Amino acid sequence: MDHALEKKFPVNAKDYKLYEEIGEGVSATVYRALCIPLNEIVAIKVLDLEKCNNDLDGIRREVKTMSLINHPNLLKSHCSFTNDQNLWVVMPYMAGGSCMHIMKSAYPDGFDEPVIAILLHEVLKALVYLHGQGHIHRDVKSGNILVDLKGAVKLADFGVSACMFDTGDRQRSRNTFVGTPCWMAPEVMQQLHGYDFKADIWSFGITALELAHGHAPFSKYPPMKVLLLTLQNAPPGLDYERDKRFSKSFKELVGTCLVKDPKKRPTSEKLLKHPFFKQARSVNYLSRTILHGLTPLGDRFRILKEKDAAILEQNKALYEDKEQLSQKEYIRGISEWNFNLEDLKRQASMIQEDVDDDSKDSSIKREWQEDLLQGERLSPERSGLSNSASNDEDGYGGLHDLGSSLNSFPIKPLQALKGWFDVGEDDQNASTPSWKGSVSDSEEQLPEKSSSKYALDNIKEHHIESATMSTDSKTDRSEGLSQHDAQSAKQDPKELMGEWERDDLQRKCKSDNCSGQPSNWQKGDIGRFSNIEDASNGAVIQCKGRFKVTSTDLLPKGSASGFTTPNPAMRSILPSLNSILQQNAMQREEILKLMKHVEQMTDKQSETFDLISNELLQAPPATAKEKELQSLAIHLQQINESLNEDLHKHRTRNAQLEKHISDLSNQK
Ligand SMILES: Nc1ncnc2c1ncn2[C@@H]1O[C@H](COP(=O)(O)OP(=O)(O)OP(=O)(O)O)[C@@H](O)[C@H]1O
């Protein structure tokens, strides 16, 4: 137990001497300071209450949480008090600073795996405790992981944390859009069913990637773009090629956390049992490695601040015309971002078409490769289209779904995008999130039965104070993998399928296709058109729209009559060629349909879109109705963009398939 916690810290500003600045957040500046009567160095977070007028509730929450928590891996405050218009929060000084600062100043490409294992292990222990107490942290990221010089790791910043057992307004806060975009779970962005502890598991996975690469996926993009990329793309992960230096078990851990369906993510307790953490050494290792030889925190912070200022200066000219733009937010790409229309306007103005760097990022690359490997089968990220592909009469199933989603816009803005994200079956069936329901409902979402029971007692008695129960006993309780978890792990191995297994599956898929076995999707459709016998007779084996594929297309160029008995080698390759041709033709057809539909939609609606969005975006919203309309306009634009991106992907895939065919023909 930290000895300092037992000391009585004075609650008067004159008892502290502020030294240099060591950190800065959206709402506060943090200083190294001396507590004069105790002769102890502390950190003091100074919040300007006048500037935080609209978030006093959040501040109150943070201070309360910080004073009540009691876990070695959580940053507890010594005390807090007001000083003029400021709130001072006195905390232990974490001389190593945040992991983000350490990376920025000394490890720009991220840490090595042994270091990451320790950091994640310590943070996860904090999450197990928090979740057991009924709290969601909601802002897990390297900037909030603080380290002291001995290597102690503490998760900080409860500014946006939420308690699962609050009622009324506080409960509604779990339907709000808080956190930091790059680390934010899709369900938090979507605002469909609310969210729970699992949102922290997603952020934990993103933090793992951040520690591995030195930055979070999509960190260079403005929040609006991050939102779209997170919702539309396959989850990011460690790449097989690029991340060779990391173990299979680390890749698997990340894959387990970054599953879009929160129900399929493990609880923090379950995650703590992941084999990856077997390698986690004692925290002393950090002091011998990443903390060794670091310059004092204040100096590091000053240098980083100067660098940031220089970048801002450089970019000033670029963004001059976008007067309202918060450049600082953009460059950091990490700060808390509430789903607010002013932000959207600002951020939307910054969106560029390139997805260059992060498209090189593993997630997009993997999605792309997966699409290629699996042929026509569309990525689940676009399930609105793909699910309907096989039984869709007009081929517009996804678009129809989208249309019907649009009707629900005024009620749930982001719901309109449903069907374009991989909302799991469970999600679609679920009517309300479990935490919204009765007490027994909420139990299901809790990390462990004993924890939930404990937490439920909390609700009954409204005693958040009980959070300060003995750390040791809490830790003990949370150590054991619950029976339920162990069983569900056995019963549903898919649930634990990580990136590695997914890659294996893809490889398998690839080899299946090469052997001429059509995928499920193809099997159904081949029947609709023709069979291999037709091909050998030179008949039209496929006729869709203006595309006709005949078997002569498949025959060797040298064959005069175009009708020879294929040798065994040819025989084996014909089904592949046939299947590819069919895919190709069908893809062309689908692209044409999409293009036609988009053109129609664009013709009819673009004027309306422009009108609505331009007019509405100009004027600040006066009424709730106007706000809804603004949301509608913005989301229609997003959908438009999604459609265009899909179209583009189809085109590219088509080109790839054509190239594949010509390669195969050349080989022949
Ligand atoms: N106790 C501490 N010891 C050392 N450094 C600290 C301490 N507390 C905070 N910092 C530094 O100050 C930075 C900002 O603090 P904090 O995250 O609490 O502010 P904030 O306004 O809540 O930030 P944000 O909302 O952007 O996360 C941290 O990222 C960290 O680098």
The ligand as an SDF file (V2000), in Angstrom:
LIG
                    3D

 31 33  0  0  0  0  0  0  0  0999 V2000
    0.1590   12.5960  -11.6480 N   0  0  0  0  0  0  0  0  0  0  0  0
    0.7980   12.9080  -12.7640 C   0  0  0  0  0  0  0  0  0  0  0  0
    2.1150   12.7850  -12.8520 N   0  0  0  0  0  0  0  0  0  0  0  0
    2.7740   13.1000  -13.9790 C   0  0  0  0  0  0  0  0  0  0  0  0
    2.1760   13.5390  -15.1020 N   0  0  0  0  0  0  0  0  0  0  0  0
    0.8410   13.6710  -15.0800 C   0  0  0  0  0  0  0  0  0  0  0  0
    0.0930   13.3640  -13.9190 C   0  0  0  0  0  0  0  0  0  0  0  0
   -1.2120   13.5760  -14.1960 N   0  0  0  0  0  0  0  0  0  0  0  0
   -1.2660   13.9910  -15.4680 C   0  0  0  0  0  0  0  0  0  0  0  0
   -0.0450   14.0570  -16.0130 N   0  0  0  0  0  0  0  0  0  0  0  0
    0.2870   14.4750  -17.3910 C   0  0  0  0  0  0  0  0  0  0  0  0
   -0.6180   15.4760  -17.7910 O   0  0  0  0  0  0  0  0  0  0  0  0
   -1.3300   15.0960  -18.9740 C   0  0  0  0  0  0  0  0  0  0  0  0
   -2.7250   15.6670  -18.9500 C   0  0  0  0  0  0  0  0  0  0  0  0
   -3.4160   15.2310  -17.8020 O   0  0  0  0  0  0  0  0  0  0  0  0
   -4.8890   14.7080  -17.8460 P   0  0  0  0  0  0  0  0  0  0  0  0
   -4.9740   13.6210  -18.8750 O   0  0  0  0  0  0  0  0  0  0  0  0
   -5.3470   14.3430  -16.4930 O   0  0  0  0  0  0  0  0  0  0  0  0
   -5.6520   15.9970  -18.3580 O   0  0  0  0  0  0  0  0  0  0  0  0
   -7.0090   16.0390  -19.1320 P   0  0  0  0  0  0  0  0  0  0  0  0
   -7.3830   17.4520  -19.3530 O   0  0  0  0  0  0  0  0  0  0  0  0
   -7.9840   15.1770  -18.4200 O   0  0  0  0  0  0  0  0  0  0  0  0
   -6.5310   15.3610  -20.5240 O   0  0  0  0  0  0  0  0  0  0  0  0
   -7.3190   14.5800  -21.6460 P   0  0  0  0  0  0  0  0  0  0  0  0
   -8.7350   14.8550  -21.4320 O   0  0  0  0  0  0  0  0  0  0  0  0
   -6.7380   15.1190  -22.9060 O   0  0  0  0  0  0  0  0  0  0  0  0
   -6.9560   13.1350  -21.4550 O   0  0  0  0  0  0  0  0  0  0  0  0
   -1.2490   13.5910  -18.9810 C   0  0  0  0  0  0  0  0  0  0  0  0
   -1.3470   13.0870  -20.2940 O   0  0  0  0  0  0  0  0  0  0  0  0
    0.1150   13.3210  -18.3490 C   0  0  0  0  0  0  0  0  0  0  0  0
    1.1180   13.3750  -19.3280 O   0  0  0  0  0  0  0  0  0  0  0  0
  1  2  1  0
  2  3  1  0
  2  7  2  0
  3  4  2  0
  4  5  1  0
  5  6  2  0
  6  7  1  0
  6 10  1  0
  7  8  1  0
  8  9  2  0
  9 10  1  0
 10 11  1  0
 11 12  1  0
 11 30  1  0
 12 13  1  0
 13 14  1  0
 13 28  1  0
 14 15  1  0
 15 16  1  0
 16 17  2  0
 16 18  1  0
 16 19  1  0
 19 20  1  0
 20 21  2  0
 20 22  1  0
 20 23  1  0
 23 24  1  0
 24 25  2  0
 24 26  1  0
 24 27  1  0
 28 29  1  0
 28 30  1  0
 30 31  1  0
M  END
$$$$
